[in-house]
Amino acid sequence: MALKVKLVKSTIGSKKDQIATVAALGLKKIGDESIQPDNASTQGKIKKVVHLVEVSEA
């Protein structure tokens, strides 16, 4: 399985580690989407920035 992650809110004002996590997910600006594997590592990243992203099944 894979997850489609979309950045829906700006990272302006977010903590540095959250900005780095968004970048690690392959997202740069609002509206960017990336396909990520559904594993524990990705789930942890998403949980850290859940308020900034939208997740759906790919």
N, C-alpha and C positions, 0 to 999 in steps of 0.2 A: 504494500500500500504506500501511497505517497500523499503528501499534504500540499495544498496550494496556500501560500502565505502571502497576504496583500497588506501593504502599509497604508493605513487609512487616516492616521493622525501624524502630525509633524513631530520630529524629535527635538525641536527647539524647547529648551527648558528642562529636558530630561537629564538624568544622571549620566555620567560618562560611560558607566558600565552598560546602561541600557542602550545608549547610542552604539556602542561597540557590538552589542548583541544583535541589534537591527542590521548592522553592517555584515555580521557573520551569517545572517540569514539571507544575504544577497540583496538587500533592499537599500535604496539610496534616497529616493524621493517619493512623495505621496503618489499612490497609484501603481507603484512598482509591484510586480508579482514574482514569486519564485516557487519552484517545485522542490520540496524537501522530503527526504525519506522519513517515514513514520517510525522513529525509534526514540529511545530514552533521551538521547542528547538533544534532539530537535524538540521534543516535548518540554524539556527544561528551559530551552531558549524561549519558546513560545510563552511559557508560563511567566517568565521574567518580564516580557513586554506585551502581555495580553491586552493591555489598555491601548496599545498603539496599532495592533494588527487585527486582521480578520482571517480566519482559518476555515478552509473547506477541503473536502476530499477531492483529490485530483484524479 
